[in-house]
Amino acid sequence: MAAITVRNLSEDVKQRLQARAAANGRSMEEEVRELLRVAAYAETRGSLLASIRARVVEHGGLDDEEATRFATRRSAGRSPPQFE
């Protein structure tokens, strides 16, 4: 495994990372690893959809069949919104 050092991290960012880690039940180091993993995955895929999919999968999200059923059920019989 590779290791990196982050210098000159503001105290505010550090506190936010600590709070986020605590909310997710992780150490701060594990939280940073997860953030970097998600960011790297989204960057290599190059799309918002890939980023969203990575987050949904991370939380035990829907497989493709479930997602299709959900999308179909939600849109069936609905007219598109009218913006005026």
PDB file with SEQRES, HELIX, SHEET and CRYST1 records, atoms N, CA, C and O in Angstrom:
SEQRES   1 A   84  MET ALA ALA ILE THR VAL ARG ASN LEU SER GLU ASP VAL          
SEQRES   2 A   84  LYS GLN ARG LEU GLN ALA ARG ALA ALA ALA ASN GLY ARG          
SEQRES   3 A   84  SER MET GLU GLU GLU VAL ARG GLU LEU LEU ARG VAL ALA          
SEQRES   4 A   84  ALA TYR ALA GLU THR ARG GLY SER LEU LEU ALA SER ILE          
SEQRES   5 A   84  ARG ALA ARG VAL VAL GLU HIS GLY GLY LEU ASP ASP GLU          
SEQRES   6 A   84  GLU ALA THR ARG PHE ALA THR ARG ARG SER ALA GLY ARG          
SEQRES   7 A   84  SER PRO PRO GLN PHE GLU                                      
HELIX    1 AA1 GLU A   11  ALA A   23  1                                  13    
HELIX    2 AA2 MET A   28  ARG A   45  1                                  18    
HELIX    3 AA3 LEU A   48  GLU A   58  1                                  11    
HELIX    4 AA4 ASP A   64  SER A   75  1                                  12    
CRYST1    1.000    1.000    1.000  90.00  90.00  90.00 P 1           1          
ATOM      1  N   MET A   1       0.830  -1.188   0.000  1.00  0.00           N  
ATOM      2  CA  MET A   1       0.000   0.000   0.000  1.00  0.00           C  
ATOM      3  C   MET A   1       0.869   1.243   0.000  1.00  0.00           C  
ATOM      4  O   MET A   1       1.918   1.286   0.643  1.00  0.00           O  
ATOM      5  N   ALA A   2       0.429   2.227  -0.711  1.00  0.00           N  
ATOM      6  CA  ALA A   2       1.119   3.509  -0.772  1.00  0.00           C  
ATOM      7  C   ALA A   2       0.722   4.370   0.421  1.00  0.00           C  
ATOM      8  O   ALA A   2      -0.340   4.177   1.014  1.00  0.00           O  
ATOM      9  N   ALA A   3       1.562   5.293   0.756  1.00  0.00           N  
ATOM     10  CA  ALA A   3       1.279   6.240   1.833  1.00  0.00           C  
ATOM     11  C   ALA A   3       1.553   7.646   1.317  1.00  0.00           C  
ATOM     12  O   ALA A   3       2.476   7.857   0.530  1.00  0.00           O  
ATOM     13  N   ILE A   4       0.751   8.606   1.764  1.00  0.00           N  
ATOM     14  CA  ILE A   4       0.982  10.001   1.404  1.00  0.00           C  
ATOM     15  C   ILE A   4       0.900  10.848   2.674  1.00  0.00           C  
ATOM     16  O   ILE A   4       0.302  10.447   3.672  1.00  0.00           O  
ATOM     17  N   THR A   5       1.504  12.007   2.610  1.00  0.00           N  
ATOM     18  CA  THR A   5       1.431  12.971   3.701  1.00  0.00           C  
ATOM     19  C   THR A   5       0.795  14.231   3.142  1.00  0.00           C  
ATOM     20  O   THR A   5       1.163  14.697   2.063  1.00  0.00           O  
ATOM     21  N   VAL A   6      -0.156  14.777   3.876  1.00  0.00           N  
ATOM     22  CA  VAL A   6      -0.815  16.016   3.452  1.00  0.00           C  
ATOM     23  C   VAL A   6      -0.361  17.114   4.408  1.00  0.00           C  
ATOM     24  O   VAL A   6      -0.637  17.063   5.607  1.00  0.00           O  
ATOM     25  N   ARG A   7       0.323  18.087   3.873  1.00  0.00           N  
ATOM     26  CA  ARG A   7       0.818  19.207   4.681  1.00  0.00           C  
ATOM     27  C   ARG A   7      -0.096  20.410   4.496  1.00  0.00           C  
ATOM     28  O   ARG A   7      -0.834  20.513   3.517  1.00  0.00           O  
ATOM     29  N   ASN A   8      -0.025  21.304   5.452  1.00  0.00           N  
ATOM     30  CA  ASN A   8      -0.738  22.595   5.396  1.00  0.00           C  
ATOM     31  C   ASN A   8      -2.248  22.433   5.286  1.00  0.00           C  
ATOM     32  O   ASN A   8      -2.912  23.219   4.611  1.00  0.00           O  
ATOM     33  N   LEU A   9      -2.782  21.431   5.936  1.00  0.00           N  
ATOM     34  CA  LEU A   9      -4.224  21.229   5.987  1.00  0.00           C  
ATOM     35  C   LEU A   9      -4.791  22.192   7.019  1.00  0.00           C  
ATOM     36  O   LEU A   9      -4.333  22.214   8.161  1.00  0.00           O  
ATOM     37  N   SER A  10      -5.770  22.978   6.634  1.00  0.00           N  
ATOM     38  CA  SER A  10      -6.322  23.955   7.575  1.00  0.00           C  
ATOM     39  C   SER A  10      -7.014  23.239   8.736  1.00  0.00           C  
ATOM     40  O   SER A  10      -7.488  22.111   8.599  1.00  0.00           O  
ATOM     41  N   GLU A  11      -7.056  23.905   9.848  1.00  0.00           N  
ATOM     42  CA  GLU A  11      -7.705  23.343  11.040  1.00  0.00           C  
ATOM     43  C   GLU A  11      -9.191  23.102  10.777  1.00  0.00           C  
ATOM     44  O   GLU A  11      -9.761  22.125  11.263  1.00  0.00           O  
ATOM     45  N   ASP A  12      -9.811  23.989  10.014  1.00  0.00           N  
ATOM     46  CA  ASP A  12     -11.227  23.838   9.678  1.00  0.00           C  
ATOM     47  C   ASP A  12     -11.476  22.549   8.882  1.00  0.00           C  
ATOM     48  O   ASP A  12     -12.412  21.804   9.172  1.00  0.00           O  
ATOM     49  N   VAL A  13     -10.634  22.301   7.886  1.00  0.00           N  
ATOM     50  CA  VAL A  13     -10.785  21.084   7.084  1.00  0.00           C  
ATOM     51  C   VAL A  13     -10.565  19.856   7.957  1.00  0.00           C  
ATOM     52  O   VAL A  13     -11.300  18.875   7.846  1.00  0.00           O  
ATOM     53  N   LYS A  14      -9.565  19.906   8.818  1.00  0.00           N  
ATOM     54  CA  LYS A  14      -9.296  18.786   9.713  1.00  0.00           C  
ATOM     55  C   LYS A  14     -10.509  18.503  10.607  1.00  0.00           C  
ATOM     56  O   LYS A  14     -10.900  17.349  10.779  1.00  0.00           O  
ATOM     57  N   GLN A  15     -11.097  19.551  11.169  1.00  0.00           N  
ATOM     58  CA  GLN A  15     -12.262  19.379  12.037  1.00  0.00           C  
ATOM     59  C   GLN A  15     -13.449  18.795  11.269  1.00  0.00           C  
ATOM     60  O   GLN A  15     -14.176  17.946  11.786  1.00  0.00           O  
ATOM     61  N   ARG A  16     -13.636  19.256  10.035  1.00  0.00           N  
ATOM     62  CA  ARG A  16     -14.732  18.732   9.224  1.00  0.00           C  
ATOM     63  C   ARG A  16     -14.514  17.259   8.891  1.00  0.00           C  
ATOM     64  O   ARG A  16     -15.459  16.470   8.898  1.00  0.00           O  
ATOM     65  N   LEU A  17     -13.269  16.893   8.600  1.00  0.00           N  
ATOM     66  CA  LEU A  17     -12.962  15.486   8.340  1.00  0.00           C  
ATOM     67  C   LEU A  17     -13.206  14.634   9.577  1.00  0.00           C  
ATOM     68  O   LEU A  17     -13.740  13.529   9.480  1.00  0.00           O  
ATOM     69  N   GLN A  18     -12.813  15.151  10.746  1.00  0.00           N  
ATOM     70  CA  GLN A  18     -13.045  14.418  11.986  1.00  0.00           C  
ATOM     71  C   GLN A  18     -14.535  14.231  12.235  1.00  0.00           C  
ATOM     72  O   GLN A  18     -14.965  13.143  12.620  1.00  0.00           O  
ATOM     73  N   ALA A  19     -15.323  15.271  12.023  1.00  0.00           N  
ATOM     74  CA  ALA A  19     -16.772  15.184  12.225  1.00  0.00           C  
ATOM     75  C   ALA A  19     -17.402  14.208  11.239  1.00  0.00           C  
ATOM     76  O   ALA A  19     -18.257  13.402  11.606  1.00  0.00           O  
ATOM     77  N   ARG A  20     -16.973  14.289   9.991  1.00  0.00           N  
ATOM     78  CA  ARG A  20     -17.500  13.381   8.969  1.00  0.00           C  
ATOM     79  C   ARG A  20     -17.149  11.935   9.287  1.00  0.00           C  
ATOM     80  O   ARG A  20     -17.980  11.039   9.142  1.00  0.00           O  
ATOM     81  N   ALA A  21     -15.914  11.715   9.719  1.00  0.00           N  
ATOM     82  CA  ALA A  21     -15.473  10.362  10.077  1.00  0.00           C  
ATOM     83  C   ALA A  21     -16.297   9.828  11.240  1.00  0.00           C  
ATOM     84  O   ALA A  21     -16.738   8.680  11.212  1.00  0.00           O  
ATOM     85  N   ALA A  22     -16.505  10.646  12.252  1.00  0.00           N  
ATOM     86  CA  ALA A  22     -17.288  10.221  13.404  1.00  0.00           C  
ATOM     87  C   ALA A  22     -18.725   9.885  12.995  1.00  0.00           C  
ATOM     88  O   ALA A  22     -19.292   8.897  13.462  1.00  0.00           O  
ATOM     89  N   ALA A  23     -19.306  10.704  12.131  1.00  0.00           N  
ATOM     90  CA  ALA A  23     -20.675  10.458  11.675  1.00  0.00           C  
ATOM     91  C   ALA A  23     -20.784   9.155  10.888  1.00  0.00           C  
ATOM     92  O   ALA A  23     -21.830   8.507  10.897  1.00  0.00           O  
ATOM     93  N   ASN A  24     -19.700   8.771  10.206  1.00  0.00           N  
ATOM     94  CA  ASN A  24     -19.701   7.546   9.412  1.00  0.00           C  
ATOM     95  C   ASN A  24     -19.116   6.348  10.159  1.00  0.00           C  
ATOM     96  O   ASN A  24     -18.991   5.263   9.593  1.00  0.00           O  
ATOM     97  N   GLY A  25     -18.759   6.543  11.431  1.00  0.00           N  
ATOM     98  CA  GLY A  25     -18.218   5.453  12.235  1.00  0.00           C  
ATOM     99  C   GLY A  25     -16.847   4.974  11.762  1.00  0.00           C  
ATOM    100  O   GLY A  25     -16.533   3.786  11.840  1.00  0.00           O  
ATOM    101  N   ARG A  26     -16.046   5.897  11.279  1.00  0.00           N  
ATOM    102  CA  ARG A  26     -14.713   5.562  10.764  1.00  0.00           C  
ATOM    103  C   ARG A  26     -13.660   6.402  11.467  1.00  0.00           C  
ATOM    104  O   ARG A  26     -13.963   7.420  12.090  1.00  0.00           O  
ATOM    105  N   SER A  27     -12.413   5.952  11.353  1.00  0.00           N  
ATOM    106  CA  SER A  27     -11.307   6.801  11.785  1.00  0.00           C  
ATOM    107  C   SER A  27     -11.152   7.907  10.743  1.00  0.00           C  
ATOM    108  O   SER A  27     -11.661   7.796   9.627  1.00  0.00           O  
ATOM    109  N   MET A  28     -10.454   8.960  11.113  1.00  0.00           N  
ATOM    110  CA  MET A  28     -10.231  10.039  10.156  1.00  0.00           C  
ATOM    111  C   MET A  28      -9.411   9.531   8.971  1.00  0.00           C  
ATOM    112  O   MET A  28      -9.670   9.910   7.828  1.00  0.00           O  
ATOM    113  N   GLU A  29      -8.439   8.688   9.236  1.00  0.00           N  
ATOM    114  CA  GLU A  29      -7.618   8.139   8.161  1.00  0.00           C  
ATOM    115  C   GLU A  29      -8.473   7.306   7.194  1.00  0.00           C  
ATOM    116  O   GLU A  29      -8.314   7.412   5.978  1.00  0.00           O  
ATOM    117  N   GLU A  30      -9.368   6.488   7.730  1.00  0.00           N  
ATOM    118  CA  GLU A  30     -10.235   5.680   6.863  1.00  0.00           C  
ATOM    119  C   GLU A  30     -11.197   6.570   6.069  1.00  0.00           C  
ATOM    120  O   GLU A  30     -11.499   6.286   4.910  1.00  0.00           O  
ATOM    121  N   GLU A  31     -11.670   7.635   6.694  1.00  0.00           N  
ATOM    122  CA  GLU A  31     -12.563   8.565   5.997  1.00  0.00           C  
ATOM    123  C   GLU A  31     -11.845   9.216   4.818  1.00  0.00           C  
ATOM    124  O   GLU A  31     -12.420   9.342   3.737  1.00  0.00           O  
ATOM    125  N   VAL A  32     -10.604   9.626   5.018  1.00  0.00           N  
ATOM    126  CA  VAL A  32      -9.827  10.242   3.935  1.00  0.00           C  
ATOM    127  C   VAL A  32      -9.585   9.224   2.825  1.00  0.00           C  
ATOM    128  O   VAL A  32      -9.682   9.560   1.644  1.00  0.00           O  
ATOM    129  N   ARG A  33      -9.268   7.974   3.197  1.00  0.00           N  
ATOM    130  CA  ARG A  33      -9.084   6.934   2.170  1.00  0.00           C  
ATOM    131  C   ARG A  33     -10.357   6.760   1.345  1.00  0.00           C  
ATOM    132  O   ARG A  33     -10.297   6.636   0.121  1.00  0.00           O  
ATOM    133  N   GLU A  34     -11.500   6.751   2.011  1.00  0.00           N  
ATOM    134  CA  GLU A  34     -12.773   6.574   1.296  1.00  0.00           C  
ATOM    135  C   GLU A  34     -13.046   7.761   0.372  1.00  0.00           C  
ATOM    136  O   GLU A  34     -13.461   7.573  -0.772  1.00  0.00           O  
ATOM    137  N   LEU A  35     -12.817   8.961   0.855  1.00  0.00           N  
ATOM    138  CA  LEU A  35     -13.013  10.148   0.014  1.00  0.00           C  
ATOM    139  C   LEU A  35     -12.111  10.106  -1.215  1.00  0.00           C  
ATOM    140  O   LEU A  35     -12.553  10.411  -2.322  1.00  0.00           O  
ATOM    141  N   LEU A  36     -10.861   9.733  -1.024  1.00  0.00           N  
ATOM    142  CA  LEU A  36      -9.932   9.647  -2.151  1.00  0.00           C  
ATOM    143  C   LEU A  36     -10.344   8.543  -3.123  1.00  0.00           C  
ATOM    144  O   LEU A  36     -10.260   8.718  -4.339  1.00  0.00           O  
ATOM    145  N   ARG A  37     -10.789   7.406  -2.585  1.00  0.00           N  
ATOM    146  CA  ARG A  37     -11.219   6.300  -3.443  1.00  0.00           C  
ATOM    147  C   ARG A  37     -12.404   6.722  -4.312  1.00  0.00           C  
ATOM    148  O   ARG A  37     -12.408   6.483  -5.520  1.00  0.00           O  
ATOM    149  N   VAL A  38     -13.395   7.340  -3.704  1.00  0.00           N  
ATOM    150  CA  VAL A  38     -14.585   7.768  -4.450  1.00  0.00           C  
ATOM    151  C   VAL A  38     -14.214   8.828  -5.479  1.00  0.00           C  
ATOM    152  O   VAL A  38     -14.682   8.781  -6.616  1.00  0.00           O  
ATOM    153  N   ALA A  39     -13.381   9.777  -5.089  1.00  0.00           N  
ATOM    154  CA  ALA A  39     -12.962  10.835  -6.021  1.00  0.00           C  
ATOM    155  C   ALA A  39     -12.165  10.254  -7.182  1.00  0.00           C  
ATOM    156  O   ALA A  39     -12.371  10.647  -8.331  1.00  0.00           O  
ATOM    157  N   ALA A  40     -11.266   9.331  -6.898  1.00  0.00           N  
ATOM    158  CA  ALA A  40     -10.458   8.734  -7.962  1.00  0.00           C  
ATOM    159  C   ALA A  40     -11.320   7.918  -8.906  1.00  0.00           C  
ATOM    160  O   ALA A  40     -11.110   7.947 -10.118  1.00  0.00           O  
ATOM    161  N   TYR A  41     -12.285   7.192  -8.369  1.00  0.00           N  
ATOM    162  CA  TYR A  41     -13.175   6.388  -9.203  1.00  0.00           C  
ATOM    163  C   TYR A  41     -14.013   7.289 -10.106  1.00  0.00           C  
ATOM    164  O   TYR A  41     -14.156   7.023 -11.299  1.00  0.00           O  
ATOM    165  N   ALA A  42     -14.559   8.346  -9.537  1.00  0.00           N  
ATOM    166  CA  ALA A  42     -15.395   9.269 -10.313  1.00  0.00           C  
ATOM    167  C   ALA A  42     -14.566   9.942 -11.404  1.00  0.00           C  
ATOM    168  O   ALA A  42     -15.042  10.132 -12.523  1.00  0.00           O  
ATOM    169  N   GLU A  43     -13.344  10.297 -11.080  1.00  0.00           N  
ATOM    170  CA  GLU A  43     -12.482  10.970 -12.051  1.00  0.00           C  
ATOM    171  C   GLU A  43     -12.140  10.052 -13.214  1.00  0.00           C  
ATOM    172  O   GLU A  43     -12.149  10.483 -14.367  1.00  0.00           O  
ATOM    173  N   THR A  44     -11.841   8.795 -12.924  1.00  0.00           N  
ATOM    174  CA  THR A  44     -11.481   7.881 -14.005  1.00  0.00           C  
ATOM    175  C   THR A  44     -12.680   7.553 -14.875  1.00  0.00           C  
ATOM    176  O   THR A  44     -12.524   7.305 -16.071  1.00  0.00           O  
ATOM    177  N   ARG A  45     -13.852   7.547 -14.308  1.00  0.00           N  
ATOM    178  CA  ARG A  45     -15.057   7.267 -15.084  1.00  0.00           C  
ATOM    179  C   ARG A  45     -15.542   8.520 -15.812  1.00  0.00           C  
ATOM    180  O   ARG A  45     -16.172   8.444 -16.866  1.00  0.00           O  
ATOM    181  N   GLY A  46     -15.231   9.671 -15.221  1.00  0.00           N  
ATOM    182  CA  GLY A  46     -15.513  10.936 -15.886  1.00  0.00           C  
ATOM    183  C   GLY A  46     -16.972  11.335 -15.973  1.00  0.00           C  
ATOM    184  O   GLY A  46     -17.345  12.089 -16.872  1.00  0.00           O  
ATOM    185  N   SER A  47     -17.807  10.855 -15.071  1.00  0.00           N  
ATOM    186  CA  SER A  47     -19.199  11.272 -15.164  1.00  0.00           C  
ATOM    187  C   SER A  47     -19.837  11.384 -13.795  1.00  0.00           C  
ATOM    188  O   SER A  47     -19.432  10.714 -12.845  1.00  0.00           O  
ATOM    189  N   LEU A  48     -20.823  12.226 -13.711  1.00  0.00           N  
ATOM    190  CA  LEU A  48     -21.600  12.363 -12.489  1.00  0.00           C  
ATOM    191  C   LEU A  48     -22.309  11.058 -12.165  1.00  0.00           C  
ATOM    192  O   LEU A  48     -22.392  10.663 -11.002  1.00  0.00           O  
ATOM    193  N   LEU A  49     -22.818  10.394 -13.184  1.00  0.00           N  
ATOM    194  CA  LEU A  49     -23.510   9.128 -12.971  1.00  0.00           C  
ATOM    195  C   LEU A  49     -22.604   8.112 -12.291  1.00  0.00           C  
ATOM    196  O   LEU A  49     -23.043   7.414 -11.376  1.00  0.00           O  
ATOM    197  N   ALA A  50     -21.361   8.017 -12.715  1.00  0.00           N  
ATOM    198  CA  ALA A  50     -20.424   7.073 -12.111  1.00  0.00           C  
ATOM    199  C   ALA A  50     -20.183   7.416 -10.648  1.00  0.00           C  
ATOM    200  O   ALA A  50     -20.080   6.525  -9.805  1.00  0.00           O  
ATOM    201  N   SER A  51     -20.093   8.688 -10.354  1.00  0.00           N  
ATOM    202  CA  SER A  51     -19.887   9.113  -8.977  1.00  0.00           C  
ATOM    203  C   SER A  51     -21.094   8.746  -8.104  1.00  0.00           C  
ATOM    204  O   SER A  51     -20.936   8.241  -6.993  1.00  0.00           O  
ATOM    205  N   ILE A  52     -22.277   9.001  -8.612  1.00  0.00           N  
ATOM    206  CA  ILE A  52     -23.498   8.665  -7.874  1.00  0.00           C  
ATOM    207  C   ILE A  52     -23.599   7.158  -7.690  1.00  0.00           C  
ATOM    208  O   ILE A  52     -23.911   6.679  -6.600  1.00  0.00           O  
ATOM    209  N   ARG A  53     -23.335   6.413  -8.756  1.00  0.00           N  
ATOM    210  CA  ARG A  53     -23.399   4.954  -8.677  1.00  0.00           C  
ATOM    211  C   ARG A  53     -22.426   4.414  -7.621  1.00  0.00           C  
ATOM    212  O   ARG A  53     -22.769   3.499  -6.872  1.00  0.00           O  
ATOM    213  N   ALA A  54     -21.212   4.979  -7.562  1.00  0.00           N  
ATOM    214  CA  ALA A  54     -20.221   4.541  -6.580  1.00  0.00           C  
ATOM    215  C   ALA A  54     -20.730   4.766  -5.164  1.00  0.00           C  
ATOM    216  O   ALA A  54     -20.539   3.920  -4.292  1.00  0.00           O  
ATOM    217  N   ARG A  55     -21.377   5.900  -4.933  1.00  0.00           N  
ATOM    218  CA  ARG A  55     -21.914   6.190  -3.602  1.00  0.00           C  
ATOM    219  C   ARG A  55     -23.075   5.271  -3.250  1.00  0.00           C  
ATOM    220  O   ARG A  55     -23.183   4.823  -2.109  1.00  0.00           O  
ATOM    221  N   VAL A  56     -23.940   4.985  -4.211  1.00  0.00           N  
ATOM    222  CA  VAL A  56     -25.082   4.107  -3.962  1.00  0.00           C  
ATOM    223  C   VAL A  56     -24.598   2.694  -3.671  1.00  0.00           C  
ATOM    224  O   VAL A  56     -25.079   2.052  -2.737  1.00  0.00           O  
ATOM    225  N   VAL A  57     -23.654   2.209  -4.462  1.00  0.00           N  
ATOM    226  CA  VAL A  57     -23.102   0.870  -4.263  1.00  0.00           C  
ATOM    227  C   VAL A  57     -22.433   0.780  -2.895  1.00  0.00           C  
ATOM    228  O   VAL A  57     -22.551  -0.233  -2.205  1.00  0.00           O  
ATOM    229  N   GLU A  58     -21.737   1.832  -2.513  1.00  0.00           N  
ATOM    230  CA  GLU A  58     -21.054   1.865  -1.216  1.00  0.00           C  
ATOM    231  C   GLU A  58     -22.026   1.613  -0.071  1.00  0.00           C  
ATOM    232  O   GLU A  58     -21.652   1.029   0.946  1.00  0.00           O  
ATOM    233  N   HIS A  59     -23.259   2.047  -0.229  1.00  0.00           N  
ATOM    234  CA  HIS A  59     -24.265   1.904   0.818  1.00  0.00           C  
ATOM    235  C   HIS A  59     -25.234   0.757   0.539  1.00  0.00           C  
ATOM    236  O   HIS A  59     -26.365   0.756   1.024  1.00  0.00           O  
ATOM    237  N   GLY A  60     -24.773  -0.231  -0.255  1.00  0.00           N  
ATOM    238  CA  GLY A  60     -25.602  -1.402  -0.521  1.00  0.00           C  
ATOM    239  C   GLY A  60     -26.742  -1.117  -1.475  1.00  0.00           C  
ATOM    240  O   GLY A  60     -27.822  -1.693  -1.343  1.00  0.00           O  
ATOM    241  N   GLY A  61     -26.517  -0.246  -2.424  1.00  0.00           N  
ATOM    242  CA  GLY A  61     -27.550   0.240  -3.343  1.00  0.00           C  
ATOM    243  C   GLY A  61     -28.166  -0.791  -4.251  1.00  0.00           C  
ATOM    244  O   GLY A  61     -28.025  -1.995  -4.039  1.00  0.00           O  
ATOM    245  N   LEU A  62     -28.843  -0.311  -5.253  1.00  0.00           N  
ATOM    246  CA  LEU A  62     -29.605  -1.133  -6.177  1.00  0.00           C  
ATOM    247  C   LEU A  62     -28.716  -1.750  -7.248  1.00  0.00           C  
ATOM    248  O   LEU A  62     -27.755  -1.132  -7.705  1.00  0.00           O  
ATOM    249  N   ASP A  63     -29.046  -2.972  -7.642  1.00  0.00           N  
ATOM    250  CA  ASP A  63     -28.372  -3.523  -8.816  1.00  0.00           C  
ATOM    251  C   ASP A  63     -29.079  -2.980 -10.056  1.00  0.00           C  
ATOM    252  O   ASP A  63     -30.085  -2.282  -9.929  1.00  0.00           O  
ATOM    253  N   ASP A  64     -28.576  -3.287 -11.251  1.00  0.00           N  
ATOM    254  CA  ASP A  64     -29.132  -2.711 -12.480  1.00  0.00           C  
ATOM    255  C   ASP A  64     -30.603  -3.073 -12.671  1.00  0.00           C  
ATOM    256  O   ASP A  64     -31.393  -2.234 -13.104  1.00  0.00           O  
ATOM    257  N   GLU A  65     -30.976  -4.305 -12.356  1.00  0.00           N  
ATOM    258  CA  GLU A  65     -32.374  -4.724 -12.523  1.00  0.00           C  
ATOM    259  C   GLU A  65     -33.287  -3.944 -11.578  1.00  0.00           C  
ATOM    260  O   GLU A  65     -34.354  -3.484 -11.986  1.00  0.00           O  
ATOM    261  N   GLU A  66     -32.875  -3.794 -10.325  1.00  0.00           N  
ATOM    262  CA  GLU A  66     -33.680  -3.032  -9.365  1.00  0.00           C  
ATOM    263  C   GLU A  66     -33.784  -1.568  -9.774  1.00  0.00           C  
ATOM    264  O   GLU A  66     -34.851  -0.963  -9.666  1.00  0.00           O  
ATOM    265  N   ALA A  67     -32.689  -1.007 -10.239  1.00  0.00           N  
ATOM    266  CA  ALA A  67     -32.694   0.394 -10.657  1.00  0.00           C  
ATOM    267  C   ALA A  67     -33.643   0.608 -11.830  1.00  0.00           C  
ATOM    268  O   ALA A  67     -34.364   1.605 -11.875  1.00  0.00           O  
ATOM    269  N   THR A  68     -33.643  -0.329 -12.780  1.00  0.00           N  
ATOM    270  CA  THR A  68     -34.539  -0.225 -13.932  1.00  0.00           C  
ATOM    271  C   THR A  68     -35.999  -0.313 -13.488  1.00  0.00           C  
ATOM    272  O   THR A  68     -36.837   0.465 -13.943  1.00  0.00           O  
ATOM    273  N   ARG A  69     -36.297  -1.258 -12.603  1.00  0.00           N  
ATOM    274  CA  ARG A  69     -37.672  -1.385 -12.089  1.00  0.00           C  
ATOM    275  C   ARG A  69     -38.098  -0.113 -11.372  1.00  0.00           C  
ATOM    276  O   ARG A  69     -39.219   0.362 -11.556  1.00  0.00           O  
ATOM    277  N   PHE A  70     -37.203   0.443 -10.552  1.00  0.00           N  
ATOM    278  CA  PHE A  70     -37.517   1.657  -9.810  1.00  0.00           C  
ATOM    279  C   PHE A  70     -37.767   2.823 -10.758  1.00  0.00           C  
ATOM    280  O   PHE A  70     -38.746   3.552 -10.600  1.00  0.00           O  
ATOM    281  N   ALA A  71     -36.888   3.004 -11.743  1.00  0.00           N  
ATOM    282  CA  ALA A  71     -37.029   4.110 -12.690  1.00  0.00           C  
ATOM    283  C   ALA A  71     -38.314   3.979 -13.493  1.00  0.00           C  
ATOM    284  O   ALA A  71     -38.999   4.970 -13.743  1.00  0.00           O  
ATOM    285  N   THR A  72     -38.638   2.761 -13.895  1.00  0.00           N  
ATOM    286  CA  THR A  72     -39.855   2.522 -14.667  1.00  0.00           C  
ATOM    287  C   THR A  72     -41.091   2.796 -13.829  1.00  0.00           C  
ATOM    288  O   THR A  72     -42.041   3.423 -14.297  1.00  0.00           O  
ATOM    289  N   ARG A  73     -41.075   2.329 -12.601  1.00  0.00           N  
ATOM    290  CA  ARG A  73     -42.224   2.512 -11.711  1.00  0.00           C  
ATOM    291  C   ARG A  73     -42.438   3.990 -11.422  1.00  0.00           C  
ATOM    292  O   ARG A  73     -43.576   4.458 -11.396  1.00  0.00           O  
ATOM    293  N   ARG A  74     -41.345   4.734 -11.204  1.00  0.00           N  
ATOM    294  CA  ARG A  74     -41.457   6.142 -10.847  1.00  0.00           C  
ATOM    295  C   ARG A  74     -41.957   7.000 -12.005  1.00  0.00           C  
ATOM    296  O   ARG A  74     -42.623   8.011 -11.782  1.00  0.00           O  
ATOM    297  N   SER A  75     -41.643   6.605 -13.240  1.00  0.00           N  
ATOM    298  CA  SER A  75     -41.998   7.462 -14.361  1.00  0.00           C  
ATOM    299  C   SER A  75     -43.245   7.000 -15.114  1.00  0.00           C  
ATOM    300  O   SER A  75     -43.759   7.737 -15.955  1.00  0.00           O  
ATOM    301  N   ALA A  76     -43.739   5.800 -14.830  1.00  0.00           N  
ATOM    302  CA  ALA A  76     -44.879   5.254 -15.565  1.00  0.00           C  
ATOM    303  C   ALA A  76     -46.113   6.141 -15.379  1.00  0.00           C  
ATOM    304  O   ALA A  76     -46.508   6.455 -14.256  1.00  0.00           O  
ATOM    305  N   GLY A  77     -46.703   6.528 -16.488  1.00  0.00           N  
ATOM    306  CA  GLY A  77     -47.951   7.287 -16.451  1.00  0.00           C  
ATOM    307  C   GLY A  77     -47.800   8.747 -16.039  1.00  0.00           C  
ATOM    308  O   GLY A  77     -48.799   9.421 -15.785  1.00  0.00           O  
ATOM    309  N   ARG A  78     -46.596   9.235 -15.971  1.00  0.00           N  
ATOM    310  CA  ARG A  78     -46.391  10.622 -15.583  1.00  0.00           C  
ATOM    311  C   ARG A  78     -46.067  11.474 -16.797  1.00  0.00           C  
ATOM    312  O   ARG A  78     -45.355  11.046 -17.705  1.00  0.00           O  
ATOM    313  N   SER A  79     -46.593  12.665 -16.796  1.00  0.00           N  
ATOM    314  CA  SER A  79     -46.237  13.626 -17.829  1.00  0.00           C  
ATOM    315  C   SER A  79     -45.004  14.395 -17.375  1.00  0.00           C  
ATOM    316  O   SER A  79     -44.793  14.579 -16.176  1.00  0.00           O  
ATOM    317  N   PRO A  80     -44.194  14.843 -18.320  1.00  0.00           N  
ATOM    318  CA  PRO A  80     -43.039  15.636 -17.911  1.00  0.00           C  
ATOM    319  C   PRO A  80     -43.494  16.946 -17.269  1.00  0.00           C  
ATOM    320  O   PRO A  80     -44.558  17.452 -17.624  1.00  0.00           O  
ATOM    321  N   PRO A  81     -42.739  17.502 -16.355  1.00  0.00           N  
ATOM    322  CA  PRO A  81     -43.130  18.765 -15.721  1.00  0.00           C  
ATOM    323  C   PRO A  81     -43.150  19.897 -16.735  1.00  0.00           C  
ATOM    324  O   PRO A  81     -42.382  19.912 -17.697  1.00  0.00           O  
ATOM    325  N   GLN A  82     -44.024  20.818 -16.500  1.00  0.00           N  
ATOM    326  CA  GLN A  82     -44.139  22.007 -17.361  1.00  0.00           C  
ATOM    327  C   GLN A  82     -43.550  23.194 -16.619  1.00  0.00           C  
ATOM    328  O   GLN A  82     -43.969  23.502 -15.504  1.00  0.00           O  
ATOM    329  N   PHE A  83     -42.594  23.853 -17.223  1.00  0.00           N  
ATOM    330  CA  PHE A  83     -41.971  25.018 -16.617  1.00  0.00           C  
ATOM    331  C   PHE A  83     -42.401  26.254 -17.396  1.00  0.00           C  
ATOM    332  O   PHE A  83     -42.170  26.357 -18.601  1.00  0.00           O  
ATOM    333  N   GLU A  84     -43.005  27.153 -16.717  1.00  0.00           N  
ATOM    334  CA  GLU A  84     -43.471  28.370 -17.379  1.00  0.00           C  
ATOM    335  C   GLU A  84     -42.975  29.582 -16.669  1.00  0.00           C  
ATOM    336  O   GLU A  84     -43.268  30.703 -17.083  1.00  0.00           O  
TER     337      GLU A  84                                                      
END                                                                             
